[in-house]
């Protein structure tokens, strides 16, 4: 189950990085938007994992 959480976290980060790339492209900073969105979603995944330990 631990591998499943890791895979889901990576998928969420990739999807949000793509969304950040699209949003950043409209604001003339595509790579910056992708990095920002990926970092925000990565931190959110870490906080979720810390708050919900394995049972």
N, C-alpha and C positions, 0 to 999 in steps of 0.2 A: 504494500500500500504506500510505502514511503516513495518508491519510484514513480508511482502514479501522481503524487503531489508535485514532484519535481517536473515531470513532463507537462502537467497542466500549467504550472507556473511559467515554464519556458514558452508554451504556446500563447499564454496570455501576454507575455512580454513581446513576442514577435508580432502578434496582432496589434498591440498598442503602438509598437514602433512603426509599423506600417501606417497606422492611422495618424501618428505624429508626423510621419514623412509627408502625408497628403496635406495635413493642416499647415505644416511648416512651408510647404511649397507655395501655398497661397500667401504666406507672410514673407516670402523670399529668404527663408532659412530652413530648407528641407532637412538637412542632416541634424541641425540643432533641435528641431521639433521631434525627430525620431529618437534622438538620445534622451531628450527631456521626458517624453512619454514612456520610454522603456525604463528609465530610472524610477519614475513615479510608480509604475505598475510593479516593478521589482521590489520596491520598498513596501508596497501594499501587500504583496505576496509573503514577504518576510514577516510582517506584522501579523498577518492571518495565521501563518504557521506557528508563530510563538504563542498566540492567544488560544489556539486550538491544538493542544498536543495530542499525540496518538493515544487512543483509549484501549 
